[in-house]
Amino acid sequence: MITTLRIDSLAFGGRGVGRLEGKAVFVPGTAPGDLVRCRTVREKKRFAEAELVEVLEPSPHRHQPPCPVAHECGGCQWQHLPYEQQLVWKEKIFRDLLMRQAGIASDKVLSIVPSAKEWGYRSRVQFKCRMTEEGFVMGFYRAGSHYVVDIARCPITDERLNALLPVLRSLLGASPFASLIPQVDMAVGDDGRCRVVLHFIGSDPDAFHGWLKQPAHKVEAALFVQSGRKETLRQVYGETDLHIQVAEPPLALAYGPGGFAQINLEQNRRLVMEVLAAAELTGRENVLDLFCGMGNFSLPLARRAASVTGVEDFEPSIEKARQNARDNGIANAHFLARPAEGALHDLSQKAPIDLVLLDPPRTGAYGVVKELVAAVVPRILYISCDPSTLARDLQPLIHQGYDLAWSRPFDLFPQTFHTESLTLLLKE
């Protein structure tokens, strides 16, 4: 069914929302104020999902996306909105979600921290690949599909990574292994060095690895091959580590292929400084950093605490965290390769924990939250990349005597609906 609809708001996930006979209708690619024609693709009892057919009257807040495939590629949802409007809606959606799902008072949600860069901020990116009749394509999946939208460059990606695209497209497209490369991971550090990981799904990774050694010098980046899980990573060429900088005075932190670093390095530095301010450390505290990665928060905190213990279940990241502690002369940070669940219980038996910092994946930290309720930690800092799982995890903490002092959204992902956040909870 095709209908005419006025869009009046945006929803978590990035879609515009209008109302038809009292039912919410979600339409991707629209802006508040748009009058659109849309086609219903899924009808539910309380809402409907539709696809945009035509913008009849554009919103005054709508503009032309700079990327030619913005509405075809699934990477960005909001390029048609000016950045100021993106910030308005990210803050509103974040606040409304915490109020509705976790019962948080509106004034507890602080204003959003904008990104210094609207474009070219991505220091890490995964390009999907496919060999087609027209040739080797590199880009991103179309929303809701595995169709690869070919791109010449990605405007939200660091230009040093964009510069590698034509080289890799030509090199891989001409190789006998082109149909066996589903993904290429790229990353760049604060030092400007680049790293490329080629994912290989063929039965003979040795042959691919051997073939790569000849043309590797054409790629101005360290080159690796991954033929399964992260444990299969093999170096072809170049240095293993990339380095980012955090805190003041700066700490240089290395992370290896398969490891994690925030994609927006400048915003990550601002987030680290906000964590340090919110921690209010005096030098006497014992800190537990769960999901610590390579020490992004652990090591800056360690310079202000009595001790910090970082926990992460990806052992190569723990090895890198230990290396980063040594390289930066930090002796009071200790790192354990183990699951986050159970760590608080085990470690609090040895010494009281004064602050727990959580930086879980998108799935959240519900298992850890149950331990926090029982352990009674005076101060919790929760870093989240998903407001829905954050709201879920906050509920038992608030119901069991924690006071939510404040929660602040950070925009680490301009042109998309995604929002990072930092939340401070205090034991009443």
C-alpha positions in Angstrom: 0.0 0.0 0.0 1.3 3.5 -0.9 0.2 6.4 1.2 1.0 10.0 2.0 2.6 10.7 5.4 3.9 13.6 7.3 7.1 12.8 9.3 7.1 14.3 12.7 10.0 12.7 14.6 13.0 10.3 14.5 13.3 7.0 16.3 16.2 5.0 17.7 17.6 3.2 14.7 17.5 6.4 12.6 14.1 6.0 10.8 11.6 8.8 10.5 8.2 8.4 12.3 4.8 9.5 11.1 1.3 8.5 12.2 -1.4 7.0 10.1 -4.8 6.4 11.7 -3.1 6.5 15.1 -0.5 4.0 14.2 3.2 4.8 14.1 4.8 4.3 10.7 8.6 4.0 10.5 10.2 5.3 7.2 14.0 5.2 6.6 15.7 8.1 4.9 13.2 10.8 6.0 13.5 13.9 8.2 11.0 15.6 10.6 8.8 17.9 8.6 9.0 15.8 5.4 5.8 15.1 3.5 6.4 11.8 1.8 4.8 9.0 -0.3 5.8 5.7 1.2 5.0 2.0 0.6 4.1 -0.2 3.5 6.4 -3.3 3.7 5.5 -4.7 7.1 2.3 -4.3 9.0 2.1 -5.0 12.8 -0.7 -4.5 15.3 0.7 -1.3 16.8 3.1 0.0 14.1 4.0 -0.3 10.5 7.3 -0.2 8.5 7.5 1.5 5.1 10.0 2.4 2.4 10.4 5.9 1.0 8.9 6.3 -2.5 9.1 10.1 -2.9 9.6 13.3 -0.9 6.6 15.5 -1.8 7.5 18.4 0.4 11.1 18.4 1.9 11.6 19.4 5.5 13.4 22.7 6.1 16.0 20.6 7.9 16.7 18.4 4.9 19.7 18.8 2.7 21.4 16.9 -0.1 23.8 14.2 1.2 27.4 14.6 0.0 27.8 10.9 -0.6 26.3 9.7 -3.9 25.2 6.3 -2.3 24.0 7.7 1.1 20.5 6.2 0.8 21.6 3.0 -0.8 24.5 2.1 1.5 23.6 0.9 5.0 26.5 2.6 6.7 25.0 6.1 7.3 21.4 6.9 8.1 21.4 10.6 8.6 23.5 12.3 5.9 20.4 14.1 4.7 20.2 15.9 8.1 22.5 18.9 9.0 24.9 18.0 11.8 23.2 20.4 14.3 19.9 18.5 13.8 21.6 15.1 14.2 22.8 16.2 17.6 19.4 17.5 18.6 17.8 14.2 17.8 20.5 12.0 19.2 20.2 13.8 22.6 16.4 13.6 22.5 16.3 9.9 21.5 18.8 9.1 24.2 17.0 11.0 26.9 13.6 9.7 26.0 14.8 6.1 25.9 16.4 6.4 29.4 13.3 8.1 30.8 10.9 5.6 29.3 12.8 2.3 29.8 14.8 3.1 33.0 12.7 5.7 34.7 15.5 8.3 34.6 14.6 11.9 35.3 15.1 14.2 32.3 17.5 16.5 34.1 19.9 13.6 34.8 20.7 13.4 31.1 23.3 16.0 30.3 23.9 17.7 26.9 25.5 15.7 24.1 29.2 16.1 23.4 29.6 16.9 19.6 32.3 15.4 17.5 35.1 17.7 16.4 34.8 16.2 12.9 31.6 15.5 11.0 33.5 13.8 8.2 36.7 11.7 7.9 36.6 10.7 11.5 36.6 6.9 11.1 40.0 5.4 12.0 38.7 1.8 11.6 36.4 0.5 8.9 35.3 -2.9 7.4 34.7 -3.0 3.7 32.6 -5.8 2.3 33.8 -7.4 -0.9 32.3 -9.4 -3.8 33.4 -10.6 -7.2 30.7 -9.8 -9.7 30.3 -9.9 -13.5 31.2 -6.2 -13.5 34.3 -6.8 -11.5 35.5 -6.7 -7.9 33.4 -4.4 -5.7 34.3 -3.0 -2.3 31.9 -1.1 -0.1 29.2 -1.7 2.4 26.0 -3.8 2.6 22.8 -2.2 1.5 20.6 -1.9 4.6 18.9 -5.2 5.5 20.7 -7.2 2.9 24.1 -8.7 1.9 24.2 -6.8 -1.4 27.5 -4.9 -1.5 27.2 -1.3 -2.6 30.4 -0.4 -4.4 32.0 2.9 -3.4 34.9 5.0 -4.7 35.5 6.6 -1.2 33.6 6.8 2.1 33.2 10.5 3.3 33.1 9.5 7.0 36.4 7.5 6.7 39.9 8.8 7.2 41.3 9.9 3.9 44.5 7.8 4.5 42.2 4.7 4.4 40.2 6.0 1.4 43.5 6.3 -0.4 44.1 2.5 -0.1 40.7 1.6 -1.7 41.7 1.9 -5.4 45.0 0.1 -4.8 43.3 -2.8 -3.0 40.4 -3.0 -5.5 42.9 -3.3 -8.4 45.2 -5.7 -6.6 42.5 -8.1 -5.3 40.3 -7.9 -8.3 43.2 -9.1 -10.5 44.1 -11.9 -8.2 43.1 -15.6 -8.6 41.6 -15.4 -5.1 39.2 -12.5 -5.7 36.0 -14.5 -5.1 37.4 -15.8 -1.8 37.8 -12.4 -0.1 34.6 -11.3 1.6 35.9 -8.5 3.8 38.8 -6.1 4.2 39.5 -4.4 7.5 41.4 -1.1 7.6 42.7 1.0 10.4 44.9 4.0 10.9 46.6 5.2 14.1 47.4 8.6 15.5 50.8 8.2 14.1 49.3 8.0 10.5 50.4 4.4 10.0 47.8 2.1 8.3 47.0 -1.6 8.7 44.9 -3.9 6.4 43.5 -7.3 7.3 42.3 -9.4 4.4 39.7 -12.0 5.3 40.1 -15.2 3.3 37.5 -18.0 3.0 39.3 -20.4 0.7 40.6 -23.9 1.6 44.3 -22.9 1.0 45.2 -19.8 3.0 48.9 -20.7 2.6 48.6 -20.2 -1.2 46.9 -16.8 -0.7 49.5 -15.8 1.9 52.3 -16.7 -0.5 50.8 -14.9 -3.4 50.4 -11.7 -1.4 54.1 -11.4 -0.5 54.9 -10.3 -4.1 52.5 -7.3 -4.5 52.4 -6.4 -0.8 54.8 -3.5 -1.3 52.1 -1.8 -3.5 49.9 -1.3 -0.4 51.2 1.5 1.9 50.1 -0.3 5.0 50.9 -3.3 7.2 49.2 -6.3 5.7 47.6 -9.4 7.4 45.5 -12.3 6.4 42.7 -13.8 8.5 41.3 -17.2 7.5 38.8 -17.8 10.2 38.6 -16.6 13.8 41.0 -14.0 15.1 43.5 -16.7 16.1 44.2 -17.4 12.4 45.7 -13.9 11.8 49.0 -14.0 9.9 51.4 -11.2 9.1 52.3 -10.7 5.5 54.1 -7.4 5.6 54.8 -4.3 7.9 54.5 -3.6 11.6 51.9 -5.3 13.8 50.8 -2.5 16.0 49.0 0.8 15.5 49.2 3.5 18.2 46.6 5.9 19.6 47.1 8.7 22.2 44.9 9.3 25.2 45.0 11.5 28.4 47.2 14.4 29.5 50.2 14.1 29.5 49.6 11.8 26.5 49.9 8.0 26.8 50.7 6.1 23.6 48.7 2.9 23.5 49.4 0.1 21.0 46.7 -2.3 19.7 47.2 -5.2 17.3 45.2 -6.7 14.5 41.9 -8.1 15.8 42.1 -5.7 18.8 39.7 -2.9 19.6 40.1 0.9 19.5 37.3 3.5 19.2 36.8 4.6 15.7 36.7 8.3 16.5 40.1 8.9 18.1 39.5 12.6 19.0 36.2 11.8 20.7 37.8 8.9 22.4 40.3 11.3 24.0 37.5 13.5 25.2 35.7 10.5 26.6 38.8 9.4 28.5 39.2 12.9 30.0 35.5 12.8 31.1 36.0 9.4 32.7 39.0 10.8 34.7 37.0 13.8 35.9 34.0 11.6 36.9 36.2 9.1 38.7 37.3 11.7 41.2 40.3 9.6 42.2 42.5 10.6 45.1 45.3 8.1 44.7 44.0 5.7 47.3 41.4 3.8 45.3 41.3 0.3 43.9 39.7 0.3 40.4 38.3 -2.5 38.4 38.0 -2.0 34.6 35.8 -4.6 33.0 36.0 -5.1 29.2 39.3 -3.2 29.4 40.7 -4.0 25.9 44.3 -2.8 25.5 44.1 -0.3 28.5 42.3 2.7 26.9 40.8 3.6 30.3 42.8 1.4 32.7 46.1 3.1 32.1 44.9 6.8 32.4 43.1 5.8 35.6 46.1 4.0 37.0 48.1 7.3 37.1 45.5 8.6 39.6 44.6 5.5 41.6 46.3 3.1 44.1 45.8 0.2 41.7 43.8 -0.8 38.6 42.9 -4.3 37.5 41.8 -4.7 33.9 39.8 -7.7 32.7 39.2 -8.8 29.1 38.5 -12.2 27.6 40.5 -11.6 24.4 44.0 -12.6 25.4 45.9 -10.7 22.7 44.3 -7.5 24.0 45.4 -8.3 27.5 49.0 -8.9 26.3 48.9 -5.6 24.6 47.6 -3.9 27.7 50.5 -5.3 29.7 52.9 -4.1 27.0 51.3 -0.6 27.1 51.7 -0.5 30.9 55.4 -1.4 30.6 56.0 1.0 27.7 54.4 3.9 29.6 56.1 3.1 32.9 52.9 2.2 34.8 53.5 -0.4 37.5 50.2 -0.3 39.4 48.0 -1.7 36.5 47.4 -5.4 36.3 45.6 -7.3 33.6 43.7 -10.6 33.5 42.6 -12.6 30.5 39.2 -13.9 31.6 35.5 -13.2 31.2 34.1 -10.1 33.0 31.4 -12.2 34.7 32.7 -13.4 38.0 35.7 -11.0 38.1 34.2 -8.6 40.6 33.2 -11.4 43.0 36.7 -13.0 42.8 38.7 -9.8 43.1 36.6 -8.1 45.9 37.5 -11.1 48.1 41.1 -9.9 48.1 40.6 -6.1 48.5 37.6 -3.7 48.4 36.8 -2.3 45.0 36.1 1.5 45.1 35.3 2.1 41.4 34.1 -0.2 38.7 34.3 1.0 35.1 32.3 -0.9 32.4 32.8 -0.6 28.7 30.9 -3.7 27.3 30.1 -4.5 23.7 26.7 -3.6 22.3 25.0 -6.6 24.1 25.7 -4.8 27.4 26.8 -6.2 30.8 23.7 -7.7 32.4 25.6 -10.6 34.0 28.1 -8.2 35.6 25.2 -5.9 36.8 23.8 -8.7 38.9 27.2 -9.0 40.6 27.4 -5.2 41.2 24.1 -5.2 43.0 25.4 -7.9 45.4 28.9 -6.4 45.8 27.9 -2.8 46.7 30.7 -0.9 44.9 30.6 2.8 45.9 31.1 4.2 42.4 30.3 2.9 38.9 31.1 4.4 35.5 29.3 2.7 32.7 30.3 3.4 29.0 27.8 2.2 26.6 27.4 2.1 22.8 23.8 1.0 22.9 21.2 3.0 24.9 18.7 0.1 24.9 21.1 -2.3 26.7 22.2 0.5 28.9 18.6 1.2 30.0 18.1 -2.5 30.7 21.3 -2.7 32.8 20.5 0.4 34.8 17.2 -0.8 36.1 18.4 -3.4 38.6 21.1 -1.0 39.8 18.7 1.8 40.5 16.1 -0.5 42.1 18.8 -1.8 44.4 20.0 1.5 45.9 22.2 3.1 43.3 21.6 6.8 42.5 22.1 7.8 38.8 24.1 11.0 39.2 24.1 11.8 35.5 24.3 10.3 32.0 25.9 12.1 29.1 25.7 11.1 25.4 28.8 11.4 23.2 28.6 11.6 19.4 31.4 9.3 18.2 29.5 8.4 15.0 28.3 11.5 13.0 26.0 10.8 10.1 24.6 7.7 11.8 22.0 7.2 14.6 24.6 5.5 16.9 25.4 7.2 20.3 28.1 6.5 22.9 27.4 7.5 26.5 29.0 7.8 29.9 26.9 7.2 33.1 27.9 7.8 36.7 26.2 5.8 39.4 26.7 6.3 43.2 25.8 4.0 46.0 23.2 5.8 48.2 
